[in-house]
Amino acid sequence: MPELPEIETIRRVLEPQLAGQRIREMDIRRPEVIAYPSAGEFRRGVEGQAFTHLERRGKFLTACLENGSCMRIHLRMTGCLLLTPEDWPEEKHTHLVFRLEDGRELRFSDVRRFGRFWLFRKGEADSRSGVEKLGEEPFADGFSAAYLRERLGKRRKTVKDCLLEQSVVAGIGNIYSDEILFAARIYPARPADSLTAAEWERLAAAIPERLHYFIDRNAVTPEEYLAGKGQGYRNTPYLQVYGHAGEPCPVCQTRLCRTVIGGRSSVYCPVCQRAEK
């Protein structure tokens, strides 16, 4: 699933290209992709409207339109947004096509069809997508060790599981929780209530630092993004622990270990991230 760095990359690639572009017509091939309102209302609500800008909140992308409406998007596991020339070969499982006045097309494809779109009119509250339940943004002024400790400091749940709770910190998933905990030198299966004050400080510093790092590493041109079909920018070469079980730790050369926490794979260094307090 795309996490915060990937969604931010998509926003940065698409926003300069979409701003000011008007939607001439919309082709809805899989109506179930439209979560709200009905597919027909959605189409009528966006046709003829121009994009103003794109916003990101956690793993949600929001396309803002000139009439004050907003199109909220969650890519879920395999969703992909591509802005293409009209004659560009179409990806399999393309479910929505926004045809723009300049001849280009904004296409949404999704192999597993879990991705969803919502359209909210100007002034309409979003009580449907789940964005209102999100916790603090990792780059917000209110994000701190004190915030994390207040929300998680009494929890017996593992710190890895806690980082995946979108109601606490918005945007972190399985990949970056591993990277963050490695940078903070915290064993992923530690109960959150066992962390020391110094560890909360390290964790609060590592979260925005690692996310900024991977956003920077994700940076691609629109041409590179299109050539990679919206997938080629992912920062696999820069991951230090995720997906590297059995390989040497990049810090101490100890063999990285894999475990399962909350049904998800987790990779860590048994020396840099000792299990004991």
C-alpha positions in Angstrom: 0.0 0.0 0.0 1.3 3.5 -0.8 2.3 5.2 2.4 2.8 8.9 3.2 6.0 9.4 1.1 4.4 7.8 -1.9 1.2 9.8 -1.7 3.2 13.0 -1.2 5.3 12.1 -4.3 2.1 11.6 -6.3 0.8 15.0 -5.1 4.0 16.8 -6.1 4.2 15.1 -9.5 0.5 15.7 -10.4 -0.3 19.1 -8.9 1.7 21.3 -11.2 0.3 19.5 -14.2 -3.3 19.5 -13.1 -3.7 23.0 -11.6 -6.0 25.0 -13.9 -6.9 22.0 -16.1 -10.6 21.5 -16.7 -12.4 18.2 -16.7 -14.1 17.9 -20.1 -15.8 14.6 -19.4 -15.5 11.6 -17.1 -15.6 7.9 -18.0 -16.7 5.6 -15.1 -16.1 2.0 -15.9 -16.4 0.6 -12.4 -19.1 2.5 -10.5 -18.1 0.7 -7.2 -14.9 2.7 -7.2 -17.0 5.8 -6.4 -17.8 5.5 -2.7 -19.8 8.8 -2.5 -22.1 10.1 -3.9 -23.6 8.0 -6.6 -21.5 7.5 -9.8 -23.9 9.7 -11.8 -23.8 12.5 -9.2 -20.0 12.2 -9.0 -19.7 12.6 -12.8 -22.1 15.6 -12.9 -20.2 17.2 -10.0 -16.8 17.1 -11.6 -17.5 17.6 -15.4 -16.8 21.1 -16.4 -14.8 21.9 -13.2 -11.1 22.8 -13.2 -8.5 21.6 -10.7 -7.1 24.2 -8.4 -4.6 22.3 -6.3 -3.9 18.9 -4.6 -3.6 18.3 -0.9 -2.4 15.3 1.2 -3.6 14.2 4.6 -2.1 11.0 5.8 -2.5 8.5 3.0 -5.4 10.4 1.4 -5.0 12.6 -1.6 -7.6 15.5 -2.2 -8.1 17.2 -5.5 -9.7 20.6 -5.0 -11.9 22.0 -7.7 -12.7 25.6 -8.6 -16.3 25.5 -7.3 -15.1 24.6 -3.8 -15.8 20.9 -4.1 -13.1 18.4 -3.2 -12.5 14.9 -4.7 -11.0 12.7 -2.0 -9.0 9.7 -3.0 -7.5 6.7 -1.2 -5.4 4.4 -3.4 -5.5 1.5 -0.8 -3.4 -1.5 -1.9 -2.8 -1.2 -5.6 -4.4 2.0 -6.8 -2.5 4.2 -9.3 -3.1 7.7 -10.8 -1.5 8.6 -14.1 -1.8 11.7 -16.2 -1.2 10.6 -19.8 -1.5 11.8 -23.4 -4.7 10.7 -24.9 -3.0 8.1 -27.1 -0.9 6.6 -24.3 -1.4 2.8 -23.9 -4.0 2.2 -21.3 -3.1 0.2 -18.2 -5.1 -2.9 -17.4 -7.8 -2.4 -14.7 -8.3 1.2 -15.6 -11.6 2.1 -13.8 -11.9 5.9 -14.1 -10.8 8.3 -16.8 -11.0 12.1 -16.4 -10.6 13.6 -19.9 -9.1 17.1 -19.7 -9.7 20.0 -22.1 -6.0 20.0 -23.2 -6.4 16.4 -24.5 -4.7 14.6 -21.7 -6.3 12.1 -19.4 -6.1 11.5 -15.7 -6.5 7.7 -15.3 -7.1 5.6 -12.2 -6.2 2.0 -12.3 -6.4 -0.6 -9.5 -5.8 -4.3 -9.9 -7.6 -5.2 -6.6 -10.3 -2.5 -6.9 -10.0 -1.5 -3.2 -9.2 2.2 -4.0 -12.1 4.7 -3.5 -13.1 8.2 -4.5 -15.5 10.6 -2.7 -16.8 13.9 -3.8 -17.8 16.6 -1.2 -19.5 19.8 -2.2 -18.4 23.2 -0.9 -19.1 23.3 2.8 -20.1 19.6 3.0 -18.5 17.8 6.0 -16.6 14.6 5.2 -18.0 12.0 7.6 -17.6 9.2 5.1 -14.0 8.7 3.9 -12.4 8.3 7.4 -10.1 11.3 7.0 -11.8 13.0 10.0 -10.5 10.1 12.2 -6.8 10.6 11.4 -4.4 11.6 14.1 -1.6 14.1 14.0 0.4 14.7 10.8 4.1 13.8 11.4 5.2 17.3 10.1 2.7 19.2 12.2 3.7 21.7 14.9 1.8 19.7 17.4 3.7 16.5 16.7 6.2 15.7 19.5 7.4 13.2 22.0 4.9 14.5 24.5 2.1 13.9 22.0 3.2 10.3 21.3 3.6 9.6 25.0 0.2 11.0 25.9 -1.5 8.9 23.2 0.5 5.7 23.5 2.5 5.8 26.8 0.0 3.6 28.7 -0.6 1.1 26.0 0.5 -2.6 26.3 0.3 -2.9 22.5 3.6 -3.2 20.6 5.1 0.0 19.5 5.1 -1.3 15.9 1.4 -1.8 16.0 0.9 1.6 17.6 2.7 3.3 14.8 0.3 1.8 12.3 -2.7 3.3 14.0 -3.8 6.1 11.7 -5.8 7.7 14.5 -2.5 8.4 16.3 -0.1 9.3 13.5 -1.4 9.7 10.0 0.4 8.1 7.0 2.8 5.5 8.5 2.4 1.9 7.2 4.4 -1.3 7.5 7.4 -0.2 5.4 8.2 3.0 7.2 7.4 1.8 10.7 10.3 -0.6 10.3 12.5 2.1 9.0 11.5 4.5 11.7 12.0 2.0 14.6 15.4 1.1 13.2 16.5 4.7 13.1 15.2 5.2 16.7 16.9 2.0 17.8 13.7 0.5 19.3 12.8 -3.1 19.1 9.4 -3.3 17.2 7.7 -5.7 19.6 8.4 -3.6 22.7 5.1 -2.7 24.5 4.6 1.0 24.1 4.3 1.5 27.9 7.9 0.2 28.3 9.5 3.0 26.3 11.6 5.5 28.3 11.5 9.2 27.9 14.6 9.2 25.9 13.1 6.6 23.5 10.0 8.6 23.0 12.2 11.6 22.1 14.2 9.4 19.6 11.0 8.1 18.1 9.4 11.5 17.7 12.5 12.7 16.0 12.9 9.7 13.7 9.3 9.8 12.4 9.4 13.1 10.5 13.1 12.7 9.7 12.7 9.3 8.0 9.5 10.3 6.2 11.2 13.5 4.8 14.2 11.4 3.8 12.1 9.0 1.7 10.0 11.8 0.2 13.3 13.4 -1.0 14.5 10.0 -2.4 11.2 9.5 -4.1 11.5 12.7 -6.2 10.9 12.1 -9.9 10.1 14.2 -12.9 6.6 13.8 -14.5 8.3 12.1 -17.4 9.9 9.5 -15.1 6.7 9.0 -13.2 4.7 8.3 -16.4 7.4 6.1 -17.9 7.4 4.0 -14.7 3.6 3.8 -14.9 3.2 5.4 -11.5 5.2 2.7 -9.8 8.9 3.2 -10.7 9.6 5.9 -8.2 9.4 3.8 -5.1 12.4 4.0 -2.9 13.3 0.3 -2.4 17.1 0.9 -2.9 17.1 3.3 0.1 15.3 1.0 2.6 17.7 0.0 5.3 15.8 -2.9 7.0 12.4 -3.5 5.4 12.7 -6.4 3.0 16.3 -7.1 4.0 15.9 -9.9 6.5 19.0 -12.1 6.6 21.2 -9.4 5.3 23.9 -7.5 7.3 22.7 -4.6 9.4 23.9 -1.4 7.7 25.1 -0.1 11.0 26.7 -3.1 12.9 26.7 -5.8 10.2 24.7 -8.2 12.4 22.2 -10.3 10.4 18.8 -8.7 10.3 15.9 -10.7 11.7 12.3 -11.0 10.6 9.4 -11.5 12.9 5.6 -11.2 12.7 3.8 -8.6 14.7 0.1 -8.1 14.5 0.0 -10.3 11.4 2.6 -8.1 9.6 6.2 -8.9 8.8 8.7 -6.8 10.7 12.5 -6.6 10.2 14.9 -5.4 12.8 18.5 -5.6 14.0 18.9 -7.7 17.2 21.9 -5.6 18.3 20.8 -2.1 17.4 17.3 -2.7 18.5 17.6 -4.9 21.6 14.5 -6.5 22.9 15.2 -5.5 26.5 14.6 -2.0 27.9 
